[in-house]
Amino acid sequence: MRCMVARALFLLITACSFPARAAIIVHIGDTADKDALFWVETKSNHALIHGSYRNNIDERFMRPEETATISVLALNPITFTFVYASIYHPAYIYDSKQVKEMPSALKTVTIPKFEPRAWRDFIDSGEKVLHSGQGIHLGNVVDHFKLFIKSYLPAIDNAGMGDNLKGYISLFQQLISHTEKTLPQSTYGMKSIEDLRKKDPAYARRLDQTEQGRLKELKDLLSEIKALLSISAEERIRLRSLQTKLVNARSVYHDMMTAPDRQSIEEFLDFQFKNSRSRPRPDKTQKWVGTGTNILYSITLGARYTLNDNDGKRLHETCYRTGLSVDLYGGEKTDLKNTQKSFSANFCRNDQEEWVIQLPGK
C-alpha cells in the first residue's frame, strides 16, 4: 500500500511539475565567417538509476551573430540534470555548452555564447593533435568526420540548401596530414598512461596499434565523404532511406523489395520445392537486379524443415532456411558505407501454396 501511495505521489508531482512553456537562448558570436552555416542541436539530459538519456529539444541552422530563442514544452524536473547545445560546421571545431538550470515558465535559460574556432587557425598555429586528454585530440578529429556524415550532410540535404560542400575536402585532407604529423610528438593526458607507456613496451605497442587503426578509420571516413559528395543530394536522401530498411530480412522483403523482386523469390522457392528430388539438383543460389532500382539481391537455399507451434501442432509442412543478401549499388565498387548486408531468412509454404517469410527464431 505504501509503495502504491509513493508511486501515485511521484506521478502527481511529475505531471504537475511540467512547465507550461519554457525557453532556451542560444547565441553564436562573431568569431566565425558571417556566412558560415552552423548546425545547432539543443537537448536536455536526464538521469536514470543506471545511466542517463537525452531528450531532443530543437535542431536548426544558425549563422554567426544570430540568436535563437527555443521553446521547450515539457521537461521532467525529477530526472533533469542539464540542458545543452552543440554546434557543428565542417570548417570549425565542434563545440558543446551546457547549463544545469532547468528552463521553466518562470525562467529562461541562456546557453553560454559560442565562439567557434576554425580548423584552419588550429592547423596554421602548429598546435599538436593530442593522443587524448584536454585540448584537440585524435578522437575529436575522428568525430568531426563522423558528424559531417551523420548530422551535417543529411541536414543540408533535407533542407535543400545545395551547399557546395566539396570545397571542404581539401581542408579535411590537410587536417589528416596535420594529425599524422603532430600526433607522434604529442603526449597522453594522464600521467599514469604516460608512465606505463614508457615502462611497458607491450602496452606502448597496443596503444600505437589502436591509434594506427583510428588513423585508418579517419582515411576511410574521408573516402566515404568523397563518395557521398560525388552523388547528388537526391541520391544521398534515397540512399539513407534504403539504409533504414536494412534492419532484417522482413524489412527488406516488405519495405524494400518490389512485387517483381518478391515474385523472383517465390518462383525460386517453387522451383526448388518441385525439383528437390531431380538429378542433377537445381542451383541453390539465385541473383537478380531489381527492376528500376539497381539493387542486387541474392538468395541461397539452406536446410528444409517443418514448423510446429509451442504445443507441437503443425503450422507449415515445408519451410526453407535461406540466406538473403542485398547490395544497394548493384555490385559496383563504392566507398559508400552500409550498402551491403546479409540476413538469415526462413520461408514457409502455406495451405494456399504461397511462400510467407518467417524471421529466424520466430
C-alpha atoms as one frame of an Amber mdcrd trajectory, in Angstrom:
protein
   0.000   0.000   0.000   2.788   2.401   0.961   4.558   1.613  -2.339   1.373
   2.403  -4.306   0.907   5.733  -2.497   4.530   6.709  -3.144   4.182   5.830
  -6.801   0.963   7.844  -7.140   2.632  10.824  -5.438   5.599  10.559  -7.830
   3.285  10.595 -10.860   1.306  13.520  -9.455   4.435  15.579  -8.812   5.762
  14.750 -12.255   2.518  15.668 -14.001   2.096  18.937 -12.103   5.722  19.993
 -12.462   5.883  20.144 -16.253   6.437  23.788 -17.247   3.658  25.187 -19.402
   6.202  26.862 -21.673   9.906  27.469 -21.214  12.695  28.871 -23.362  16.392
  28.370 -24.049  18.523  31.064 -25.675  21.386  30.015 -27.975  23.789  32.591
 -29.423  26.759  32.298 -31.799  29.397  35.032 -31.579  31.147  36.877 -34.386
  34.430  34.942 -34.442  33.349  32.871 -37.451  32.741  33.832 -41.066  29.377
  35.626 -41.152  28.184  33.338 -43.976  29.072  30.097 -42.167  26.019  27.903
 -41.664  26.205  26.035 -38.353  24.027  23.036 -37.499  22.794  23.541 -33.931
  21.231  20.840 -31.762  19.665  21.601 -28.378  18.941  18.793 -25.932  18.276
  18.030 -22.284  19.976  15.329 -20.240  18.094  13.203 -17.719  19.426  10.839
 -15.065  18.272   7.258 -14.636  19.142   4.704 -11.984  21.614   3.184 -14.424
  22.979   5.808 -16.821  21.061   8.643 -18.455  19.127   9.571 -21.570  18.947
  12.631 -23.826  15.806  14.391 -24.956  15.866  16.207 -28.299  14.538  19.746
 -27.999  15.473  21.549 -31.215  17.523  21.315 -34.419  18.219  24.235 -36.742
  20.782  26.093 -38.824  22.259  29.304 -37.416  24.798  31.875 -38.597  27.336
  33.856 -36.530  25.874  36.791 -34.577  22.483  35.092 -34.653  20.435  34.458
 -31.503  17.720  31.803 -31.255  15.029  31.620 -28.561  13.956  27.985 -28.432
  10.647  26.987 -26.870  10.547  23.999 -24.509   7.134  22.476 -23.864   7.890
  19.869 -21.194  10.855  18.639 -19.161  10.754  16.147 -16.307  12.092  18.034
 -13.261  12.730  14.859 -11.262  15.193  13.341 -13.735  16.529  16.616 -15.199
  20.294  17.209 -14.929  21.166  19.842 -17.553  20.346  21.369 -20.937  22.971
  21.805 -23.614  23.509  22.950 -27.173  26.132  21.819 -29.685  27.255  23.489
 -32.910  28.843  21.911 -35.971  30.332  23.282 -39.197  32.819  21.493 -41.485
  35.401  24.295 -41.174  35.122  24.805 -37.403  35.913  22.779 -34.307  32.820
  21.146 -32.790  31.678  22.774 -29.562  29.096  21.981 -26.895  27.989  24.015
 -23.863  25.642  23.137 -21.022  23.660  24.758 -18.211  22.432  22.911 -15.119
  19.429  25.213 -14.654  16.091  23.849 -15.854  14.023  26.078 -18.145  10.551
  26.789 -16.808   7.635  29.121 -17.360   9.306  31.498 -14.906  12.885  31.048
 -16.062  14.546  31.382 -19.474  17.898  29.629 -19.610  20.769  31.069 -21.633
  23.467  28.774 -23.024  26.935  30.399 -22.837  27.783  32.145 -26.095  29.604
  30.095 -28.735  32.829  31.493 -30.192  33.729  28.989 -32.947  37.377  28.281
 -33.664  38.364  27.474 -37.252  40.285  24.294 -38.075  42.354  26.480 -40.405
  43.596  28.517 -37.422  44.333  25.333 -35.482  46.401  23.869 -38.336  48.269
  27.117 -39.074  49.121  27.589 -35.398  51.087  24.338 -35.404  49.199  23.128
 -32.358  49.557  19.379 -31.942  46.754  16.857 -32.143  46.960  15.064 -28.783
  46.658  11.351 -28.147  43.996  12.104 -25.509  43.182  14.499 -22.695  42.406
  18.226 -22.665  42.676  20.059 -25.963  42.172  18.771 -29.503  42.903  15.042
 -29.599  42.621  12.244 -32.148  39.087  11.353 -31.073  37.945  14.916 -31.812
  39.257  14.696 -35.380  37.582  11.318 -35.979  34.302  12.599 -34.525  34.473
  15.692 -36.759  34.387  13.488 -39.856  31.638  11.273 -38.399  29.446  14.265
 -37.551  29.805  15.576 -41.089  28.433  12.274 -42.419  25.767  11.604 -39.785
  24.470  15.094 -38.972  25.608  17.982 -41.152  25.294  16.469 -44.622  21.812
  14.960 -44.006  20.627  18.285 -42.542  21.896  20.184 -45.603  20.252  17.674
 -47.951  16.917  17.633 -46.114  16.809  21.434 -46.053  17.538  21.604 -49.782
  20.392  24.027 -49.139  22.524  22.799 -52.051  25.694  23.989 -50.321  28.918
  23.340 -52.246  30.406  21.024 -49.643  33.086  19.610 -51.938  35.169  22.668
 -51.096  35.818  21.248 -47.614  37.553  18.114 -48.893  40.891  19.944 -49.168
  40.581  21.120 -45.541  39.779  17.569 -44.395  42.866  16.260 -46.225  45.042
  18.895 -44.563  43.566  18.034 -41.177  44.513  14.379 -41.653  48.049  15.369
 -42.712  48.393  17.666 -39.683  47.154  14.878 -37.408  49.632  12.353 -38.808
  52.465  14.878 -38.492  51.849  16.127 -34.938  50.370  13.074 -33.206  53.756
  11.283 -32.735  55.077  14.421 -31.000  52.208  14.730 -28.504  51.537  13.137
 -25.138  48.674  11.418 -23.328  46.555  13.472 -20.959  47.077  11.192 -17.950
  50.471  10.813 -16.267  49.661   7.210 -15.321  49.247   6.301 -19.007  52.493
   8.082 -19.941  54.421   6.290 -17.179  53.059   2.854 -18.147  53.698   3.595
 -21.806  57.384   4.240 -21.069  57.813   1.236 -18.757  55.855  -1.377 -20.692
  56.830  -1.812 -24.381  53.906  -4.233 -24.995  51.427  -1.672 -23.654  53.016
   1.045 -25.808  52.641  -1.197 -28.885  48.951  -1.763 -28.119  48.398   1.976
 -27.829  50.197   2.513 -31.135  48.155  -0.196 -32.867  44.932   1.376 -31.598
  45.969   4.780 -32.923  47.005   3.361 -36.277  43.556   1.825 -36.502  41.949
   5.193 -35.769  44.122   6.908 -38.386  42.975   4.322 -40.911  39.398   4.965
 -39.806  39.991   8.671 -40.466  41.104   7.973 -44.043  38.180   5.593 -44.587
  35.797   8.301 -43.388  37.326  10.777 -45.841  36.868   8.250 -48.667  33.234
   7.876 -47.628  32.779  11.659 -47.579  34.228  11.945 -51.090  31.890   9.191
 -52.301  28.855  10.871 -50.712  29.727  14.234 -52.246  30.206  12.656 -55.667
  26.474  11.859 -55.884  23.514  14.232 -55.880  21.583  15.289 -52.792  18.563
  13.381 -54.130  20.628  10.184 -54.397  22.001  10.668 -50.863  18.469  11.055
 -49.499  17.401   7.919 -51.359  20.436   6.030 -50.037  19.697   6.981 -46.429
  16.074   5.901 -46.866  17.166   2.495 -48.158  19.703   2.079 -45.344  16.923
   2.443 -42.756  15.315  -0.652 -44.294  18.458  -2.789 -43.914  17.301  -3.958
 -40.479  16.285  -7.582 -41.018  15.005  -9.888 -43.743  11.390  -8.907 -43.096
  12.001  -5.149 -43.569  13.950  -5.866 -46.772  11.248  -8.218 -48.078   8.248
  -5.998 -47.283   9.640  -2.443 -47.350  12.486  -2.514 -49.858  11.659  -5.156
 -52.418   9.152  -4.527 -55.210   6.456  -7.011 -56.224   8.683  -8.411 -59.060
  11.510  -8.957 -56.512   9.233 -10.943 -54.206   7.959 -12.870 -57.219  11.558
 -13.824 -58.073  11.926 -15.347 -54.605   8.623 -17.211 -54.847   9.471 -18.653
 -58.259  12.906 -19.704 -56.998  11.403 -21.460 -53.957   8.664 -23.083 -56.063
  11.276 -24.454 -58.455  13.360 -25.795 -55.552  10.301 -27.382 -53.959   9.137
 -29.099 -57.157  12.589 -30.244 -58.261  14.196 -31.146 -54.930  14.464 -34.844
 -55.966  15.640 -34.245 -59.518  19.108 -35.161 -60.769  21.123 -33.044 -61.072
  19.639 -30.866 -58.355  18.891 -27.225 -59.235  21.326 -24.429 -58.433  20.708
 -23.374 -54.843  21.643 -19.711 -55.397  19.876 -17.098 -57.473  20.855 -13.467
 -58.117  18.884 -10.700 -59.775  18.870  -6.906 -60.091  15.677  -5.128 -59.090
  13.877  -3.503 -61.996  14.330   0.259 -61.834  16.213   0.128 -58.523  19.654
  -1.278 -59.473  19.621  -3.180 -56.150  21.350  -6.555 -56.412  19.658  -9.357
 -54.495  20.873 -12.875 -53.839  19.101 -15.803 -52.197  20.756 -19.083 -51.222
  18.769 -22.154 -50.237  19.538 -23.834 -46.930  18.018 -26.730 -44.991  14.410
 -27.822 -45.354  12.302 -28.283 -42.186   8.749 -28.380 -40.817   7.418 -25.678
 -38.473   5.413 -26.537 -35.341   3.987 -24.261 -32.668   4.900 -24.492 -28.967
   2.276 -27.205 -28.446   3.646 -29.344 -31.254   0.852 -28.521 -33.690   1.984
 -28.465 -37.310   1.955 -24.933 -38.761   3.783 -25.467 -42.062   4.822 -28.734
 -43.656   7.602 -27.226 -45.778   9.964 -24.419 -44.814  13.409 -23.454 -46.079
  16.209 -21.707 -44.298  17.798 -19.245 -46.708  20.463 -16.574 -46.858  19.305
 -13.258 -48.302  21.890 -10.682 -49.441  21.370  -7.071 -50.545  23.721  -4.737
 -52.425  22.250  -1.255 -52.863  24.711  -0.424 -55.641  24.210  -3.456 -57.824
  27.622  -4.982 -57.204  29.512  -1.856 -58.277  32.606  -0.951 -56.248  31.986
   2.048 -53.997  33.414   3.738 -50.895  29.890   4.331 -49.621  29.273   2.504
 -46.348  26.333   0.347 -45.232  25.291  -0.526 -48.771  25.660  -4.309 -48.429
  24.130  -6.648 -45.893  23.246 -10.314 -45.489  20.419 -11.812 -43.448  19.071
 -15.188 -42.445  15.527 -15.653 -43.714  13.079 -18.540 -43.383  10.295 -19.077
 -45.931   7.353 -21.417 -45.343   4.791 -22.764 -47.817   1.224 -22.252 -46.520
  -2.030 -24.079 -47.357  -2.621 -21.777 -50.319   0.787 -22.806 -51.711   2.147
 -19.297 -51.078   5.518 -18.567 -49.518   5.497 -16.498 -46.323   8.608 -15.107
 -44.670   9.477 -16.083 -41.097  12.221 -14.398 -39.101  14.658 -16.954 -37.650
  13.607 -17.926 -34.143  10.004 -16.762 -34.625
